[in-house]
Amino acid sequence: MQKAVKQGIPLYIMILPDLLYFLLFRYAPMGGIILAFKDFDPFEGIWASPWVGFKHFQVLFSEPDFWRLLTNTLMLSALNLFLYFPVPIVIAVLLNEARIKWFAKTVQTVVYIPHFVSWVVVVGITVVLFASQDGGVNKLLAEYGWSRIDLLTDPGYFRALYVLQSIWKETGWGTIIFLAALASIDPTLYEAAVMDGAGRWRQMWHITLPALRTIAVLLFILRLGQVMDSGFEHIYLLQNSLNLAVSDVFDTYVYRQGVLQGEYSFTTAIGLFKSIVGLIFVLAANKLAKRFGEEGVY
């Protein structure tokens, strides 16, 4: 036993930074959940602030904007989940099937680079190109006598713009995970399939896609846990007074109420509500996955 522990010391050292990160920035702050049940006063401190029970939750559920916030948050998450999530799988399969290796590596690099671009830069480029008056694309359209595209101000474009930007920026990162899963497939399976007369499509359907199923289900379940987190920075940068009806989500509402107006207890209650909803989604999806024979998260 002692020998095994000594042999694992390098591995323990490797996971130490991640362990400290989760302890300091994930688990330790959970003590602040108590604020959701208190009327926090900065001068009295957390412990001396008076208890108010479920007052803030009652206020949240009775807010006129609650259902609008919930609808916008779930709508954006659903679009991101069902439109963005399959894209890395498709690209990973296509890259895996590519026989020209330099081409596959070039495409992988091109789709991977946007992950390192800040949302500020992504939205900034969009503003430069599609601003209603000074945008490059709209100026070009006006020169040819065509109608300008109010991409940034028309509420009808917001959700599509949000999803397309997410796909462009994050697809490459997700592709890496699925390519790693494909790399673990035993090559003899493909050789046996060729000997049995299976073509490329048959090999993909019966070998490649089943190999991705487990990791795809796992990532899908974990992503459901973030269904109430739409991405504050991305939405906040795209948000303006004209598209507020479809762009206002819990994250931006928390910023206005908590940071700008100092309602810390109320916004803590919102955060706890989001976490509970995410937990319910994960538990339900995990149970459903196990019922269909998948491993699930636990």
VEXBATI-966598 format. One record per residue (C-alpha): chain; x, y, z. Coordinates in Angstrom, 1 decimal. Each point is the difference from the previous one (the first is absolute). Example, Ala and Ser with C-alpha at 12.3 -4.5 7.8 and 13.67 -1.06 7.14 Angstrom:
2
<kemi><chaine>A</chaine><x>12.3</x><y>-4.5</y><z>7.8</z></kemi>
<kemi><chaine>A</chaine><x>1.4</x><y>3.4</y><z>-0.7</z></kemi>
This chain:
298
<kemi><chaine>A</chaine><x>0.0</x><y>0.0</y><z>0.0</z></kemi>
<kemi><chaine>A</chaine><x>2.8</x><y>2.4</y><z>0.9</z></kemi>
<kemi><chaine>A</chaine><x>1.8</x><y>-0.8</y><z>-3.1</z></kemi>
<kemi><chaine>A</chaine><x>-3.0</x><y>0.7</y><z>-2.1</z></kemi>
<kemi><chaine>A</chaine><x>-0.5</x><y>3.3</y><z>1.7</z></kemi>
<kemi><chaine>A</chaine><x>3.6</x><y>1.0</y><z>-0.6</z></kemi>
<kemi><chaine>A</chaine><x>-0.3</x><y>-1.0</y><z>-3.7</z></kemi>
<kemi><chaine>A</chaine><x>-3.0</x><y>2.3</y><z>-0.3</z></kemi>
<kemi><chaine>A</chaine><x>1.6</x><y>3.1</y><z>1.5</z></kemi>
<kemi><chaine>A</chaine><x>0.8</x><y>1.5</y><z>-3.4</z></kemi>
<kemi><chaine>A</chaine><x>-3.7</x><y>-0.4</y><z>-1.0</z></kemi>
<kemi><chaine>A</chaine><x>-1.1</x><y>1.5</y><z>3.3</z></kemi>
<kemi><chaine>A</chaine><x>2.2</x><y>3.0</y><z>-0.6</z></kemi>
<kemi><chaine>A</chaine><x>-1.5</x><y>0.4</y><z>-3.5</z></kemi>
<kemi><chaine>A</chaine><x>-3.6</x><y>0.1</y><z>1.2</z></kemi>
<kemi><chaine>A</chaine><x>0.8</x><y>2.3</y><z>2.9</z></kemi>
<kemi><chaine>A</chaine><x>-0.5</x><y>3.3</y><z>-1.9</z></kemi>
<kemi><chaine>A</chaine><x>-3.4</x><y>-1.2</y><z>-1.2</z></kemi>
<kemi><chaine>A</chaine><x>-0.9</x><y>-1.2</y><z>3.4</z></kemi>
<kemi><chaine>A</chaine><x>0.9</x><y>3.3</y><z>1.6</z></kemi>
<kemi><chaine>A</chaine><x>-1.9</x><y>1.9</y><z>-2.7</z></kemi>
<kemi><chaine>A</chaine><x>-3.3</x><y>-1.9</y><z>0.7</z></kemi>
<kemi><chaine>A</chaine><x>0.5</x><y>0.2</y><z>3.8</z></kemi>
<kemi><chaine>A</chaine><x>0.7</x><y>3.8</y><z>-0.1</z></kemi>
<kemi><chaine>A</chaine><x>-2.3</x><y>1.2</y><z>-2.8</z></kemi>
<kemi><chaine>A</chaine><x>-2.8</x><y>-2.6</y><z>-0.1</z></kemi>
<kemi><chaine>A</chaine><x>-0.5</x><y>-1.6</y><z>3.4</z></kemi>
<kemi><chaine>A</chaine><x>1.1</x><y>2.8</y><z>2.4</z></kemi>
<kemi><chaine>A</chaine><x>-2.3</x><y>2.6</y><z>-1.5</z></kemi>
<kemi><chaine>A</chaine><x>-3.0</x><y>-2.3</y><z>0.5</z></kemi>
<kemi><chaine>A</chaine><x>-0.1</x><y>1.3</y><z>3.6</z></kemi>
<kemi><chaine>A</chaine><x>-1.3</x><y>3.2</y><z>-1.4</z></kemi>
<kemi><chaine>A</chaine><x>-3.3</x><y>-1.8</y><z>-0.9</z></kemi>
<kemi><chaine>A</chaine><x>-1.1</x><y>1.0</y><z>3.5</z></kemi>
<kemi><chaine>A</chaine><x>-0.5</x><y>3.6</y><z>-1.4</z></kemi>
<kemi><chaine>A</chaine><x>-3.1</x><y>-1.3</y><z>-1.9</z></kemi>
<kemi><chaine>A</chaine><x>-1.8</x><y>-0.4</y><z>3.3</z></kemi>
<kemi><chaine>A</chaine><x>1.2</x><y>3.2</y><z>1.6</z></kemi>
<kemi><chaine>A</chaine><x>-0.5</x><y>3.7</y><z>-0.5</z></kemi>
<kemi><chaine>A</chaine><x>3.7</x><y>0.8</y><z>-0.5</z></kemi>
<kemi><chaine>A</chaine><x>1.3</x><y>3.2</y><z>1.5</z></kemi>
<kemi><chaine>A</chaine><x>3.7</x><y>0.8</y><z>-0.8</z></kemi>
<kemi><chaine>A</chaine><x>0.4</x><y>1.8</y><z>3.2</z></kemi>
<kemi><chaine>A</chaine><x>-1.2</x><y>-2.8</y><z>2.2</z></kemi>
<kemi><chaine>A</chaine><x>1.7</x><y>-2.8</y><z>-2.0</z></kemi>
<kemi><chaine>A</chaine><x>-1.3</x><y>-3.4</y><z>-1.2</z></kemi>
<kemi><chaine>A</chaine><x>-0.6</x><y>-1.6</y><z>3.4</z></kemi>
<kemi><chaine>A</chaine><x>-1.6</x><y>3.0</y><z>1.7</z></kemi>
<kemi><chaine>A</chaine><x>-2.4</x><y>0.8</y><z>-2.8</z></kemi>
<kemi><chaine>A</chaine><x>-3.6</x><y>-1.0</y><z>0.8</z></kemi>
<kemi><chaine>A</chaine><x>-1.6</x><y>-3.2</y><z>-1.2</z></kemi>
<kemi><chaine>A</chaine><x>-2.9</x><y>0.5</y><z>-2.5</z></kemi>
<kemi><chaine>A</chaine><x>-0.6</x><y>-3.7</y><z>-1.0</z></kemi>
<kemi><chaine>A</chaine><x>-1.4</x><y>-0.4</y><z>-3.5</z></kemi>
<kemi><chaine>A</chaine><x>-0.9</x><y>3.7</y><z>-0.4</z></kemi>
<kemi><chaine>A</chaine><x>2.4</x><y>0.5</y><z>-3.0</z></kemi>
<kemi><chaine>A</chaine><x>-1.3</x><y>-3.0</y><z>-1.8</z></kemi>
<kemi><chaine>A</chaine><x>-3.5</x><y>1.2</y><z>0.4</z></kemi>
<kemi><chaine>A</chaine><x>1.0</x><y>3.4</y><z>-1.4</z></kemi>
<kemi><chaine>A</chaine><x>1.8</x><y>-1.8</y><z>-2.9</z></kemi>
<kemi><chaine>A</chaine><x>-3.0</x><y>-2.1</y><z>-1.0</z></kemi>
<kemi><chaine>A</chaine><x>-2.4</x><y>2.9</y><z>0.3</z></kemi>
<kemi><chaine>A</chaine><x>2.2</x><y>2.3</y><z>-2.1</z></kemi>
<kemi><chaine>A</chaine><x>-1.8</x><y>1.1</y><z>-3.2</z></kemi>
<kemi><chaine>A</chaine><x>3.2</x><y>-0.7</y><z>-1.9</z></kemi>
<kemi><chaine>A</chaine><x>0.5</x><y>-3.5</y><z>1.3</z></kemi>
<kemi><chaine>A</chaine><x>-1.7</x><y>-1.9</y><z>-2.8</z></kemi>
<kemi><chaine>A</chaine><x>1.6</x><y>2.1</y><z>-2.6</z></kemi>
<kemi><chaine>A</chaine><x>3.4</x><y>-0.6</y><z>1.5</z></kemi>
<kemi><chaine>A</chaine><x>-0.7</x><y>-3.8</y><z>0.3</z></kemi>
<kemi><chaine>A</chaine><x>-1.3</x><y>-0.2</y><z>-3.6</z></kemi>
<kemi><chaine>A</chaine><x>3.0</x><y>1.9</y><z>-1.4</z></kemi>
<kemi><chaine>A</chaine><x>2.5</x><y>-2.0</y><z>2.0</z></kemi>
<kemi><chaine>A</chaine><x>-1.4</x><y>-3.4</y><z>-0.9</z></kemi>
<kemi><chaine>A</chaine><x>-0.6</x><y>1.0</y><z>-3.7</z></kemi>
<kemi><chaine>A</chaine><x>3.7</x><y>1.0</y><z>-0.4</z></kemi>
<kemi><chaine>A</chaine><x>1.2</x><y>-3.1</y><z>1.8</z></kemi>
<kemi><chaine>A</chaine><x>-2.2</x><y>-2.3</y><z>-2.0</z></kemi>
<kemi><chaine>A</chaine><x>1.1</x><y>1.6</y><z>-3.3</z></kemi>
<kemi><chaine>A</chaine><x>3.7</x><y>-0.2</y><z>1.0</z></kemi>
<kemi><chaine>A</chaine><x>-0.5</x><y>-3.6</y><z>1.2</z></kemi>
<kemi><chaine>A</chaine><x>-1.8</x><y>-1.5</y><z>-3.0</z></kemi>
<kemi><chaine>A</chaine><x>1.7</x><y>2.1</y><z>-2.8</z></kemi>
<kemi><chaine>A</chaine><x>3.5</x><y>0.4</y><z>1.4</z></kemi>
<kemi><chaine>A</chaine><x>0.5</x><y>-3.3</y><z>1.8</z></kemi>
<kemi><chaine>A</chaine><x>-0.1</x><y>-2.3</y><z>-3.2</z></kemi>
<kemi><chaine>A</chaine><x>2.4</x><y>2.2</y><z>-2.0</z></kemi>
<kemi><chaine>A</chaine><x>3.2</x><y>-1.1</y><z>1.7</z></kemi>
<kemi><chaine>A</chaine><x>-1.1</x><y>-3.7</y><z>-0.4</z></kemi>
<kemi><chaine>A</chaine><x>-0.6</x><y>0.5</y><z>-3.7</z></kemi>
<kemi><chaine>A</chaine><x>3.3</x><y>1.8</y><z>-0.6</z></kemi>
<kemi><chaine>A</chaine><x>1.9</x><y>-2.6</y><z>2.1</z></kemi>
<kemi><chaine>A</chaine><x>-1.4</x><y>-2.8</y><z>-2.1</z></kemi>
<kemi><chaine>A</chaine><x>0.7</x><y>1.8</y><z>-3.3</z></kemi>
<kemi><chaine>A</chaine><x>3.6</x><y>0.7</y><z>1.1</z></kemi>
<kemi><chaine>A</chaine><x>0.4</x><y>-3.6</y><z>1.1</z></kemi>
<kemi><chaine>A</chaine><x>-1.2</x><y>-1.2</y><z>-3.5</z></kemi>
<kemi><chaine>A</chaine><x>2.3</x><y>2.4</y><z>-1.9</z></kemi>
<kemi><chaine>A</chaine><x>2.9</x><y>-1.9</y><z>-1.7</z></kemi>
<kemi><chaine>A</chaine><x>2.1</x><y>3.1</y><z>-0.7</z></kemi>
<kemi><chaine>A</chaine><x>1.6</x><y>0.5</y><z>3.3</z></kemi>
<kemi><chaine>A</chaine><x>1.4</x><y>3.5</y><z>-0.6</z></kemi>
<kemi><chaine>A</chaine><x>-3.5</x><y>1.2</y><z>-1.0</z></kemi>
<kemi><chaine>A</chaine><x>-1.6</x><y>-1.5</y><z>3.1</z></kemi>
<kemi><chaine>A</chaine><x>2.7</x><y>1.6</y><z>2.2</z></kemi>
<kemi><chaine>A</chaine><x>-0.5</x><y>3.4</y><z>-1.7</z></kemi>
<kemi><chaine>A</chaine><x>-3.7</x><y>-0.1</y><z>0.4</z></kemi>
<kemi><chaine>A</chaine><x>0.3</x><y>-1.0</y><z>3.7</z></kemi>
<kemi><chaine>A</chaine><x>2.3</x><y>2.9</y><z>0.6</z></kemi>
<kemi><chaine>A</chaine><x>-2.2</x><y>2.5</y><z>-1.7</z></kemi>
<kemi><chaine>A</chaine><x>-3.1</x><y>-1.0</y><z>2.0</z></kemi>
<kemi><chaine>A</chaine><x>2.0</x><y>-0.2</y><z>3.2</z></kemi>
<kemi><chaine>A</chaine><x>1.5</x><y>3.5</y><z>-0.1</z></kemi>
<kemi><chaine>A</chaine><x>-3.2</x><y>2.0</y><z>0.7</z></kemi>
<kemi><chaine>A</chaine><x>-0.2</x><y>-1.6</y><z>3.4</z></kemi>
<kemi><chaine>A</chaine><x>2.8</x><y>2.3</y><z>1.1</z></kemi>
<kemi><chaine>A</chaine><x>-1.7</x><y>3.1</y><z>-1.3</z></kemi>
<kemi><chaine>A</chaine><x>-1.7</x><y>2.1</y><z>2.7</z></kemi>
<kemi><chaine>A</chaine><x>-3.7</x><y>0.6</y><z>-0.2</z></kemi>
<kemi><chaine>A</chaine><x>0.8</x><y>3.7</y><z>0.0</z></kemi>
<kemi><chaine>A</chaine><x>1.9</x><y>-0.4</y><z>-3.2</z></kemi>
<kemi><chaine>A</chaine><x>-2.7</x><y>-2.3</y><z>-1.6</z></kemi>
<kemi><chaine>A</chaine><x>-2.8</x><y>2.5</y><z>0.8</z></kemi>
<kemi><chaine>A</chaine><x>2.2</x><y>2.9</y><z>-0.9</z></kemi>
<kemi><chaine>A</chaine><x>0.6</x><y>-1.4</y><z>-3.5</z></kemi>
<kemi><chaine>A</chaine><x>-3.7</x><y>-0.6</y><z>-0.4</z></kemi>
<kemi><chaine>A</chaine><x>-0.8</x><y>3.6</y><z>1.0</z></kemi>
<kemi><chaine>A</chaine><x>2.6</x><y>1.3</y><z>-2.5</z></kemi>
<kemi><chaine>A</chaine><x>-1.5</x><y>-2.0</y><z>-2.8</z></kemi>
<kemi><chaine>A</chaine><x>-3.7</x><y>0.2</y><z>0.8</z></kemi>
<kemi><chaine>A</chaine><x>-0.6</x><y>3.4</y><z>1.8</z></kemi>
<kemi><chaine>A</chaine><x>-3.2</x><y>1.5</y><z>-1.3</z></kemi>
<kemi><chaine>A</chaine><x>1.6</x><y>3.2</y><z>-1.3</z></kemi>
<kemi><chaine>A</chaine><x>3.8</x><y>-0.4</y><z>-0.1</z></kemi>
<kemi><chaine>A</chaine><x>0.3</x><y>-3.8</y><z>-0.5</z></kemi>
<kemi><chaine>A</chaine><x>2.1</x><y>-1.1</y><z>-2.9</z></kemi>
<kemi><chaine>A</chaine><x>-2.6</x><y>-2.5</y><z>-1.3</z></kemi>
<kemi><chaine>A</chaine><x>-2.9</x><y>2.4</y><z>0.3</z></kemi>
<kemi><chaine>A</chaine><x>2.0</x><y>2.8</y><z>-1.8</z></kemi>
<kemi><chaine>A</chaine><x>0.6</x><y>-2.5</y><z>-2.8</z></kemi>
<kemi><chaine>A</chaine><x>-3.6</x><y>-0.9</y><z>-0.1</z></kemi>
<kemi><chaine>A</chaine><x>-1.1</x><y>3.6</y><z>-0.1</z></kemi>
<kemi><chaine>A</chaine><x>2.4</x><y>0.8</y><z>-2.9</z></kemi>
<kemi><chaine>A</chaine><x>-1.7</x><y>-2.7</y><z>-2.1</z></kemi>
<kemi><chaine>A</chaine><x>-3.5</x><y>1.3</y><z>1.0</z></kemi>
<kemi><chaine>A</chaine><x>-0.9</x><y>-3.0</y><z>2.3</z></kemi>
<kemi><chaine>A</chaine><x>-1.6</x><y>0.3</y><z>3.4</z></kemi>
<kemi><chaine>A</chaine><x>2.3</x><y>0.1</y><z>3.0</z></kemi>
<kemi><chaine>A</chaine><x>0.0</x><y>-2.9</y><z>2.4</z></kemi>
<kemi><chaine>A</chaine><x>-0.8</x><y>1.0</y><z>3.6</z></kemi>
<kemi><chaine>A</chaine><x>1.9</x><y>-3.1</y><z>1.4</z></kemi>
<kemi><chaine>A</chaine><x>0.9</x><y>1.6</y><z>3.3</z></kemi>
<kemi><chaine>A</chaine><x>-3.3</x><y>1.8</y><z>0.7</z></kemi>
<kemi><chaine>A</chaine><x>-2.7</x><y>-2.2</y><z>-1.4</z></kemi>
<kemi><chaine>A</chaine><x>-1.2</x><y>-2.4</y><z>2.8</z></kemi>
<kemi><chaine>A</chaine><x>-0.8</x><y>-2.6</y><z>-2.7</z></kemi>
<kemi><chaine>A</chaine><x>3.7</x><y>-0.4</y><z>-0.8</z></kemi>
<kemi><chaine>A</chaine><x>1.4</x><y>-0.2</y><z>3.5</z></kemi>
<kemi><chaine>A</chaine><x>-0.5</x><y>-3.8</y><z>0.7</z></kemi>
<kemi><chaine>A</chaine><x>1.4</x><y>-1.0</y><z>-3.4</z></kemi>
<kemi><chaine>A</chaine><x>3.0</x><y>2.3</y><z>0.4</z></kemi>
<kemi><chaine>A</chaine><x>0.6</x><y>-1.3</y><z>3.5</z></kemi>
<kemi><chaine>A</chaine><x>0.0</x><y>-3.7</y><z>-1.1</z></kemi>
<kemi><chaine>A</chaine><x>2.1</x><y>0.6</y><z>-3.1</z></kemi>
<kemi><chaine>A</chaine><x>2.7</x><y>1.8</y><z>1.9</z></kemi>
<kemi><chaine>A</chaine><x>0.1</x><y>-2.7</y><z>2.6</z></kemi>
<kemi><chaine>A</chaine><x>0.3</x><y>-2.7</y><z>-2.7</z></kemi>
<kemi><chaine>A</chaine><x>2.8</x><y>2.0</y><z>-1.8</z></kemi>
<kemi><chaine>A</chaine><x>2.0</x><y>0.6</y><z>3.2</z></kemi>
<kemi><chaine>A</chaine><x>-0.4</x><y>-3.3</y><z>2.0</z></kemi>
<kemi><chaine>A</chaine><x>-0.4</x><y>-2.7</y><z>-2.6</z></kemi>
<kemi><chaine>A</chaine><x>3.8</x><y>-0.7</y><z>-0.2</z></kemi>
<kemi><chaine>A</chaine><x>0.3</x><y>-0.5</y><z>3.7</z></kemi>
<kemi><chaine>A</chaine><x>-2.7</x><y>-2.6</y><z>0.0</z></kemi>
<kemi><chaine>A</chaine><x>1.4</x><y>-1.7</y><z>-3.0</z></kemi>
<kemi><chaine>A</chaine><x>3.2</x><y>-0.8</y><z>1.8</z></kemi>
<kemi><chaine>A</chaine><x>-1.8</x><y>-2.1</y><z>2.6</z></kemi>
<kemi><chaine>A</chaine><x>-1.8</x><y>-2.1</y><z>-2.6</z></kemi>
<kemi><chaine>A</chaine><x>3.2</x><y>-0.4</y><z>-2.1</z></kemi>
<kemi><chaine>A</chaine><x>1.7</x><y>-1.4</y><z>3.1</z></kemi>
<kemi><chaine>A</chaine><x>-2.9</x><y>-2.5</y><z>0.4</z></kemi>
<kemi><chaine>A</chaine><x>0.3</x><y>-1.0</y><z>-3.6</z></kemi>
<kemi><chaine>A</chaine><x>3.8</x><y>-0.5</y><z>0.4</z></kemi>
<kemi><chaine>A</chaine><x>-0.7</x><y>-2.7</y><z>2.6</z></kemi>
<kemi><chaine>A</chaine><x>-1.9</x><y>-2.2</y><z>-2.5</z></kemi>
<kemi><chaine>A</chaine><x>1.7</x><y>-3.3</y><z>-0.8</z></kemi>
<kemi><chaine>A</chaine><x>1.2</x><y>0.1</y><z>-3.7</z></kemi>
<kemi><chaine>A</chaine><x>-0.6</x><y>-3.7</y><z>-0.3</z></kemi>
<kemi><chaine>A</chaine><x>-3.8</x><y>0.7</y><z>0.2</z></kemi>
<kemi><chaine>A</chaine><x>0.3</x><y>2.0</y><z>-3.3</z></kemi>
<kemi><chaine>A</chaine><x>2.1</x><y>-2.7</y><z>-1.5</z></kemi>
<kemi><chaine>A</chaine><x>-2.5</x><y>-2.7</y><z>0.9</z></kemi>
<kemi><chaine>A</chaine><x>-2.8</x><y>2.2</y><z>-1.4</z></kemi>
<kemi><chaine>A</chaine><x>1.9</x><y>0.3</y><z>-3.3</z></kemi>
<kemi><chaine>A</chaine><x>0.4</x><y>-3.7</y><z>-0.2</z></kemi>
<kemi><chaine>A</chaine><x>-3.7</x><y>-0.4</y><z>0.5</z></kemi>
<kemi><chaine>A</chaine><x>-0.6</x><y>2.3</y><z>-2.9</z></kemi>
<kemi><chaine>A</chaine><x>-1.2</x><y>3.1</y><z>2.0</z></kemi>
<kemi><chaine>A</chaine><x>0.5</x><y>3.3</y><z>-1.8</z></kemi>
<kemi><chaine>A</chaine><x>0.9</x><y>3.3</y><z>1.6</z></kemi>
<kemi><chaine>A</chaine><x>-3.6</x><y>0.9</y><z>0.9</z></kemi>
<kemi><chaine>A</chaine><x>-0.5</x><y>-3.4</y><z>1.6</z></kemi>
<kemi><chaine>A</chaine><x>3.3</x><y>0.3</y><z>2.0</z></kemi>
<kemi><chaine>A</chaine><x>-1.0</x><y>3.5</y><z>1.2</z></kemi>
<kemi><chaine>A</chaine><x>-3.5</x><y>-1.2</y><z>1.0</z></kemi>
<kemi><chaine>A</chaine><x>1.0</x><y>-3.2</y><z>1.8</z></kemi>
<kemi><chaine>A</chaine><x>3.4</x><y>0.9</y><z>1.4</z></kemi>
<kemi><chaine>A</chaine><x>0.7</x><y>3.7</y><z>0.1</z></kemi>
<kemi><chaine>A</chaine><x>-3.3</x><y>1.4</y><z>1.3</z></kemi>
<kemi><chaine>A</chaine><x>-0.5</x><y>-2.8</y><z>2.7</z></kemi>
<kemi><chaine>A</chaine><x>3.5</x><y>0.9</y><z>1.3</z></kemi>
<kemi><chaine>A</chaine><x>-1.1</x><y>3.6</y><z>0.5</z></kemi>
<kemi><chaine>A</chaine><x>-3.3</x><y>-0.8</y><z>1.6</z></kemi>
<kemi><chaine>A</chaine><x>1.2</x><y>-0.4</y><z>3.6</z></kemi>
<kemi><chaine>A</chaine><x>2.1</x><y>3.2</y><z>0.0</z></kemi>
<kemi><chaine>A</chaine><x>-2.8</x><y>1.9</y><z>-1.8</z></kemi>
<kemi><chaine>A</chaine><x>-2.6</x><y>-1.1</y><z>2.6</z></kemi>
<kemi><chaine>A</chaine><x>2.4</x><y>0.9</y><z>2.8</z></kemi>
<kemi><chaine>A</chaine><x>0.7</x><y>3.5</y><z>-1.4</z></kemi>
<kemi><chaine>A</chaine><x>-3.7</x><y>0.5</y><z>-0.7</z></kemi>
<kemi><chaine>A</chaine><x>-1.0</x><y>-0.7</y><z>3.6</z></kemi>
<kemi><chaine>A</chaine><x>2.7</x><y>2.3</y><z>1.3</z></kemi>
<kemi><chaine>A</chaine><x>-1.1</x><y>2.7</y><z>-2.3</z></kemi>
<kemi><chaine>A</chaine><x>-3.6</x><y>-0.3</y><z>1.3</z></kemi>
<kemi><chaine>A</chaine><x>1.4</x><y>1.0</y><z>3.3</z></kemi>
<kemi><chaine>A</chaine><x>0.8</x><y>3.4</y><z>-1.5</z></kemi>
<kemi><chaine>A</chaine><x>-3.4</x><y>0.5</y><z>-1.6</z></kemi>
<kemi><chaine>A</chaine><x>-0.6</x><y>3.1</y><z>2.2</z></kemi>
<kemi><chaine>A</chaine><x>3.4</x><y>1.5</y><z>-0.9</z></kemi>
<kemi><chaine>A</chaine><x>-0.2</x><y>1.7</y><z>-3.4</z></kemi>
<kemi><chaine>A</chaine><x>3.3</x><y>1.7</y><z>0.1</z></kemi>
<kemi><chaine>A</chaine><x>-0.1</x><y>3.5</y><z>1.6</z></kemi>
<kemi><chaine>A</chaine><x>2.9</x><y>1.6</y><z>-1.9</z></kemi>
<kemi><chaine>A</chaine><x>-1.2</x><y>-1.1</y><z>-3.4</z></kemi>
<kemi><chaine>A</chaine><x>-3.6</x><y>1.1</y><z>0.5</z></kemi>
<kemi><chaine>A</chaine><x>0.9</x><y>3.2</y><z>1.9</z></kemi>
<kemi><chaine>A</chaine><x>2.2</x><y>1.2</y><z>-2.9</z></kemi>
<kemi><chaine>A</chaine><x>-2.8</x><y>-0.7</y><z>-2.6</z></kemi>
<kemi><chaine>A</chaine><x>-2.7</x><y>1.5</y><z>2.2</z></kemi>
<kemi><chaine>A</chaine><x>-1.6</x><y>3.4</y><z>-0.6</z></kemi>
<kemi><chaine>A</chaine><x>-3.2</x><y>1.8</y><z>0.8</z></kemi>
<kemi><chaine>A</chaine><x>-1.6</x><y>-1.1</y><z>-3.3</z></kemi>
<kemi><chaine>A</chaine><x>0.6</x><y>-3.8</y><z>0.4</z></kemi>
<kemi><chaine>A</chaine><x>-0.5</x><y>-0.1</y><z>3.8</z></kemi>
<kemi><chaine>A</chaine><x>-3.3</x><y>-1.9</y><z>-0.3</z></kemi>
<kemi><chaine>A</chaine><x>1.7</x><y>-3.1</y><z>-1.4</z></kemi>
<kemi><chaine>A</chaine><x>3.6</x><y>0.5</y><z>1.4</z></kemi>
<kemi><chaine>A</chaine><x>-0.7</x><y>0.6</y><z>3.7</z></kemi>
<kemi><chaine>A</chaine><x>0.8</x><y>-3.2</y><z>1.9</z></kemi>
<kemi><chaine>A</chaine><x>0.7</x><y>-0.8</y><z>3.7</z></kemi>
<kemi><chaine>A</chaine><x>3.7</x><y>0.7</y><z>-0.3</z></kemi>
<kemi><chaine>A</chaine><x>-0.5</x><y>3.6</y><z>-1.3</z></kemi>
<kemi><chaine>A</chaine><x>-2.9</x><y>0.5</y><z>2.5</z></kemi>
<kemi><chaine>A</chaine><x>2.3</x><y>-1.1</y><z>2.8</z></kemi>
<kemi><chaine>A</chaine><x>2.6</x><y>2.5</y><z>-1.2</z></kemi>
<kemi><chaine>A</chaine><x>-2.5</x><y>2.9</y><z>0.1</z></kemi>
<kemi><chaine>A</chaine><x>-1.5</x><y>-0.9</y><z>3.3</z></kemi>
<kemi><chaine>A</chaine><x>3.0</x><y>-1.3</y><z>1.8</z></kemi>
<kemi><chaine>A</chaine><x>3.0</x><y>2.0</y><z>-1.2</z></kemi>
<kemi><chaine>A</chaine><x>-1.7</x><y>3.3</y><z>-1.0</z></kemi>
<kemi><chaine>A</chaine><x>-2.7</x><y>0.1</y><z>2.7</z></kemi>
<kemi><chaine>A</chaine><x>1.7</x><y>-2.0</y><z>2.8</z></kemi>
<kemi><chaine>A</chaine><x>-2.8</x><y>-2.5</y><z>0.6</z></kemi>
<kemi><chaine>A</chaine><x>2.4</x><y>-2.7</y><z>0.9</z></kemi>
<kemi><chaine>A</chaine><x>-2.4</x><y>-2.3</y><z>1.9</z></kemi>
<kemi><chaine>A</chaine><x>-2.6</x><y>0.2</y><z>-2.8</z></kemi>
<kemi><chaine>A</chaine><x>2.5</x><y>-0.9</y><z>-2.7</z></kemi>
<kemi><chaine>A</chaine><x>1.5</x><y>-2.8</y><z>2.2</z></kemi>
<kemi><chaine>A</chaine><x>-3.5</x><y>-1.5</y><z>0.1</z></kemi>
<kemi><chaine>A</chaine><x>-0.1</x><y>0.2</y><z>-3.8</z></kemi>
<kemi><chaine>A</chaine><x>3.3</x><y>-1.8</y><z>-0.2</z></kemi>
<kemi><chaine>A</chaine><x>-1.2</x><y>-2.7</y><z>2.3</z></kemi>
<kemi><chaine>A</chaine><x>-3.2</x><y>-0.4</y><z>-2.1</z></kemi>
<kemi><chaine>A</chaine><x>2.1</x><y>-0.4</y><z>-3.2</z></kemi>
<kemi><chaine>A</chaine><x>2.2</x><y>-2.6</y><z>1.7</z></kemi>
<kemi><chaine>A</chaine><x>-3.0</x><y>-2.1</y><z>1.2</z></kemi>
<kemi><chaine>A</chaine><x>-1.5</x><y>0.1</y><z>-3.5</z></kemi>
<kemi><chaine>A</chaine><x>3.3</x><y>-1.2</y><z>-1.5</z></kemi>
<kemi><chaine>A</chaine><x>0.3</x><y>-2.7</y><z>2.6</z></kemi>
<kemi><chaine>A</chaine><x>-3.5</x><y>-1.3</y><z>-0.8</z></kemi>
<kemi><chaine>A</chaine><x>0.8</x><y>-0.1</y><z>-3.7</z></kemi>
<kemi><chaine>A</chaine><x>3.2</x><y>-2.0</y><z>0.6</z></kemi>
<kemi><chaine>A</chaine><x>-1.6</x><y>-2.5</y><z>2.3</z></kemi>
<kemi><chaine>A</chaine><x>-2.9</x><y>-0.5</y><z>-2.3</z></kemi>
<kemi><chaine>A</chaine><x>2.2</x><y>-0.4</y><z>-3.1</z></kemi>
<kemi><chaine>A</chaine><x>2.4</x><y>-2.3</y><z>1.8</z></kemi>
<kemi><chaine>A</chaine><x>-2.9</x><y>-2.3</y><z>1.1</z></kemi>
<kemi><chaine>A</chaine><x>-1.4</x><y>0.0</y><z>-3.5</z></kemi>
<kemi><chaine>A</chaine><x>3.4</x><y>-0.8</y><z>-1.5</z></kemi>
<kemi><chaine>A</chaine><x>0.4</x><y>-3.0</y><z>2.4</z></kemi>
<kemi><chaine>A</chaine><x>-3.4</x><y>-1.2</y><z>-0.9</z></kemi>
<kemi><chaine>A</chaine><x>1.1</x><y>-0.2</y><z>-3.7</z></kemi>
<kemi><chaine>A</chaine><x>3.2</x><y>-1.9</y><z>1.0</z></kemi>
<kemi><chaine>A</chaine><x>2.5</x><y>2.8</y><z>0.1</z></kemi>
<kemi><chaine>A</chaine><x>2.5</x><y>0.6</y><z>2.8</z></kemi>
<kemi><chaine>A</chaine><x>-1.0</x><y>3.5</y><z>0.9</z></kemi>
<kemi><chaine>A</chaine><x>1.9</x><y>2.3</y><z>2.2</z></kemi>
<kemi><chaine>A</chaine><x>-0.1</x><y>-2.2</y><z>3.1</z></kemi>
